Amino acid sequence: MKHLRGLTILLTVLVTLGALAWGWHARQAALATTRVPQTRTATLFLPGNSGGWLSMRDMVLSLSRPQLAHFSLTAHVTDSGHVNWQQRQPISANPLVPVLFKDNTHAAREARQLVTVLTQLRARYGITHINFVGHSSGGTIAYDYLNQARHAPVTVSRIVCIGADFPGCSPLRAHYPQLHILNLAGSIGLTGNDSEVPVDTATPLRHLVSGHVGSYRFEELRGPVWDMQHSLLHENPAIDRKIIRFLYPPS
């Protein structure tokens, strides 16, 4: 029995490692031939409720390659809103910046703390234009930032929401004619749900931003559970490719 149990564990480990290796290979292959313009616009990654580095790690590392973008900085935000910067490499084209909040369960508070993050990003690193990529409530954080009274001296160019919903949000009060939004919702098969966020709770964003932004596009992505489950949306190579092309379109 012990021998069989040990063999079962070994086979499980091998299958898991094989699946991870295949997934990473697929992720690399999906972006191998993709090219985007090289700019000074930084893309900030906002994890969802209780999310941290592991939430966005694979997406950031996947997009960090010479012809796409560069993982340059990480912003660590304390409970009080103080920002500790971790620089991985010199700021170069299309810098990628994960933002990790110590208090990661209050989207409105995180949106207010973004003001300090963005103000310092400009003062320390000369970044004047930014994009947001928000998973789950990370999309709400990006929206709340736009809709609050206080902003940083930077221009928000593009926002990607992934599996985000917008409960109780008020319509945008200000106009952002330069802003383009891509709203992605996952659906496991024909369920209309990614296991956590129903598609019909993502679609209200259209009405919240209507007439206030340069463009808005919504896409419902359908597929098997291993591609479209809520926490796996940021592990999907097809979504990686869709996002990087939207963030850095041909000029």
DAQUI-V734318 format. One record per residue. N is the residue number from 0. RES is the residue in three letters. SS is DSSP state (H for helix, E for strand, L for the rest). PHI is phi in radians with two decimals (none if undefined). D_CENTER is the distance of its C-alpha to the mean C-alpha in Angstrom with 2 decimals. Layout:
n->{N;N}
res->{RES;RES}
ss->{SS;SS}
phi->{PHI;PHI}
d_center->{D_CENTER;D_CENTER}
This chain:
n->{0;1;2;3;4;5;6;7;8;9;10;11;12;13;14;15;16;17;18;19;20;21;22;23;24;25;26;27;28;29;30;31;32;33;34;35;36;37;38;39;40;41;42;43;44;45;46;47;48;49;50;51;52;53;54;55;56;57;58;59;60;61;62;63;64;65;66;67;68;69;70;71;72;73;74;75;76;77;78;79;80;81;82;83;84;85;86;87;88;89;90;91;92;93;94;95;96;97;98;99;100;101;102;103;104;105;106;107;108;109;110;111;112;113;114;115;116;117;118;119;120;121;122;123;124;125;126;127;128;129;130;131;132;133;134;135;136;137;138;139;140;141;142;143;144;145;146;147;148;149;150;151;152;153;154;155;156;157;158;159;160;161;162;163;164;165;166;167;168;169;170;171;172;173;174;175;176;177;178;179;180;181;182;183;184;185;186;187;188;189;190;191;192;193;194;195;196;197;198;199;200;201;202;203;204;205;206;207;208;209;210;211;212;213;214;215;216;217;218;219;220;221;222;223;224;225;226;227;228;229;230;231;232;233;234;235;236;237;238;239;240;241;242;243;244;245;246;247;248;249;250}
res->{MET;LYS;HIS;LEU;ARG;GLY;LEU;THR;ILE;LEU;LEU;THR;VAL;LEU;VAL;THR;LEU;GLY;ALA;LEU;ALA;TRP;GLY;TRP;HIS;ALA;ARG;GLN;ALA;ALA;LEU;ALA;THR;THR;ARG;VAL;PRO;GLN;THR;ARG;THR;ALA;THR;LEU;PHE;LEU;PRO;GLY;ASN;SER;GLY;GLY;TRP;LEU;SER;MET;ARG;ASP;MET;VAL;LEU;SER;LEU;SER;ARG;PRO;GLN;LEU;ALA;HIS;PHE;SER;LEU;THR;ALA;HIS;VAL;THR;ASP;SER;GLY;HIS;VAL;ASN;TRP;GLN;GLN;ARG;GLN;PRO;ILE;SER;ALA;ASN;PRO;LEU;VAL;PRO;VAL;LEU;PHE;LYS;ASP;ASN;THR;HIS;ALA;ALA;ARG;GLU;ALA;ARG;GLN;LEU;VAL;THR;VAL;LEU;THR;GLN;LEU;ARG;ALA;ARG;TYR;GLY;ILE;THR;HIS;ILE;ASN;PHE;VAL;GLY;HIS;SER;SER;GLY;GLY;THR;ILE;ALA;TYR;ASP;TYR;LEU;ASN;GLN;ALA;ARG;HIS;ALA;PRO;VAL;THR;VAL;SER;ARG;ILE;VAL;CYS;ILE;GLY;ALA;ASP;PHE;PRO;GLY;CYS;SER;PRO;LEU;ARG;ALA;HIS;TYR;PRO;GLN;LEU;HIS;ILE;LEU;ASN;LEU;ALA;GLY;SER;ILE;GLY;LEU;THR;GLY;ASN;ASP;SER;GLU;VAL;PRO;VAL;ASP;THR;ALA;THR;PRO;LEU;ARG;HIS;LEU;VAL;SER;GLY;HIS;VAL;GLY;SER;TYR;ARG;PHE;GLU;GLU;LEU;ARG;GLY;PRO;VAL;TRP;ASP;MET;GLN;HIS;SER;LEU;LEU;HIS;GLU;ASN;PRO;ALA;ILE;ASP;ARG;LYS;ILE;ILE;ARG;PHE;LEU;TYR;PRO;PRO;SER}
ss->{L;H;H;H;H;H;H;H;H;H;H;H;H;H;H;H;H;H;H;H;H;H;H;H;H;H;H;H;H;H;H;L;L;L;L;L;L;L;L;L;L;E;E;E;E;E;L;L;L;L;L;L;H;H;H;H;H;H;H;H;H;H;H;E;E;L;L;L;E;E;E;E;E;E;E;E;E;L;L;L;L;L;E;E;E;E;E;L;L;L;L;L;L;L;E;E;E;E;E;E;E;L;L;L;L;L;H;H;H;H;H;H;H;H;H;H;H;H;H;H;H;H;H;H;H;L;L;L;E;E;E;E;E;E;E;L;H;H;H;H;H;H;H;H;H;H;H;L;L;L;L;L;L;L;E;E;E;E;E;E;E;E;L;L;L;L;L;L;L;L;L;L;L;L;L;E;E;E;E;E;E;E;E;E;E;E;E;E;L;L;L;L;E;L;L;L;L;E;H;H;H;L;L;L;H;H;H;H;H;L;L;L;E;E;E;E;E;E;E;E;E;E;E;L;H;H;H;H;L;H;H;H;H;H;H;L;H;H;H;H;H;H;H;H;H;H;H;L;L;L;L}
phi->{none;-1.08;-1.09;-1.15;-1.12;-1.11;-1.14;-1.09;-1.09;-1.08;-1.10;-1.09;-1.09;-1.12;-1.12;-1.09;-1.12;-1.11;-1.13;-1.12;-1.12;-1.10;-1.09;-1.14;-1.07;-1.08;-1.14;-1.16;-1.12;-1.10;-1.92;-1.03;-1.82;-1.41;-2.29;-2.38;-1.06;-1.75;-2.29;-1.77;-1.34;-1.60;-1.90;-1.75;-1.80;-2.03;-1.21;-1.47;-0.99;1.14;-1.46;-2.54;-1.03;-1.09;-1.10;-1.99;-0.97;-1.12;-1.14;-1.08;-1.18;-1.15;-1.41;-1.47;-2.69;-0.91;-1.49;-2.04;-2.71;-2.40;-1.29;-1.81;-2.41;-2.23;-1.80;-1.79;-1.86;-1.36;-0.97;-1.45;1.67;-1.23;-1.95;-1.86;-1.73;-2.05;-1.70;-1.63;-2.79;-0.99;-1.15;-2.30;-1.19;0.84;-1.13;-1.85;-2.36;-1.16;-1.99;-1.98;-1.65;-1.14;-1.57;-1.93;-2.22;-2.30;-1.02;-1.12;-1.18;-1.09;-1.08;-1.16;-1.21;-1.07;-1.01;-1.13;-0.99;-1.26;-1.09;-1.24;-1.04;-1.29;-1.15;-1.50;-2.13;1.25;-1.47;-1.97;-2.22;-2.40;-2.04;-2.07;-2.12;-2.10;-1.68;0.99;-1.22;-1.07;-1.16;-1.16;-1.04;-1.06;-1.15;-1.06;-1.05;-1.06;-1.68;-1.63;-1.28;-1.80;-2.28;-1.55;-1.40;-2.33;-1.81;-1.53;-1.63;-2.53;-2.31;-2.03;-1.84;-2.14;1.03;-1.81;-2.19;-2.35;-1.21;1.22;-1.36;-1.55;-1.01;-0.98;-1.61;-1.84;-1.78;-2.27;-1.13;-1.53;-1.61;-2.14;-2.12;-2.04;-1.97;-1.89;-2.18;-1.63;-2.37;-1.34;1.04;-1.82;-1.27;1.22;-2.73;-1.70;1.69;-2.28;-2.07;-1.14;-1.00;-1.28;-1.67;-1.59;-1.16;-1.04;-1.01;-0.95;-1.29;-1.18;-1.85;-0.97;1.40;-2.05;-2.25;-1.16;-2.79;-2.45;-2.38;-2.01;-2.36;-1.65;-1.77;-1.93;3.12;-1.24;-1.05;-1.27;-1.86;-1.98;-1.08;-0.83;-1.36;-1.79;-1.09;-1.54;-1.99;-1.70;-1.09;-1.16;-1.24;-0.91;-1.13;-1.08;-1.18;-1.15;-1.21;-1.27;-1.19;-2.25;-1.29;-1.00;-1.47}
d_center->{46.18;44.59;44.54;42.84;40.27;39.51;39.27;36.86;34.57;34.81;34.03;31.00;29.67;30.44;28.77;25.59;25.58;26.38;23.51;21.05;22.77;22.73;19.02;18.33;20.94;19.44;16.04;18.01;20.30;17.78;16.79;20.26;21.64;18.71;19.38;17.77;19.40;19.23;18.63;18.30;15.16;12.59;8.80;7.49;4.54;5.53;6.65;8.91;12.68;14.34;11.29;11.63;11.42;12.11;9.12;6.77;10.04;10.84;7.96;8.65;12.30;12.46;11.40;13.70;16.97;19.63;19.35;15.59;14.09;14.95;13.49;15.71;15.03;13.75;14.38;16.03;16.93;20.09;21.35;23.34;20.56;21.84;19.42;20.18;18.91;18.82;19.38;19.15;20.65;21.93;19.67;19.81;18.31;14.66;13.77;10.47;10.27;8.64;10.05;11.92;14.09;17.43;17.85;14.72;16.35;17.11;14.45;17.13;18.18;14.81;14.63;18.10;17.32;14.73;17.92;19.28;16.23;16.24;20.04;20.38;17.94;20.40;23.52;22.96;21.18;22.11;18.68;19.39;16.59;12.86;9.70;6.77;3.17;3.78;4.91;8.66;10.18;7.19;7.81;11.35;11.05;10.06;12.92;15.22;14.95;16.19;18.86;20.34;23.43;22.45;20.10;19.80;21.64;18.75;17.80;14.48;14.50;11.55;8.81;6.67;6.84;6.71;9.83;10.28;13.87;15.76;18.96;21.49;19.61;22.06;21.93;20.79;23.74;23.17;22.89;20.19;21.85;19.70;16.38;14.89;12.51;11.21;11.06;10.70;12.71;14.03;17.76;19.76;22.69;24.26;23.42;21.07;18.93;16.25;18.48;16.89;15.76;18.40;17.60;20.03;18.14;15.16;17.69;19.14;16.48;18.69;21.63;19.96;19.08;22.03;24.20;21.99;19.48;20.19;18.67;16.75;16.05;15.48;15.40;16.43;15.83;18.75;19.59;20.87;19.62;18.48;15.96;15.09;15.43;12.77;11.86;12.21;9.86;7.39;10.84;12.04;13.29;13.99;10.47;9.67;12.69;12.07;8.82;10.68;13.74;12.44;11.05;14.36;17.06;20.68;22.48}
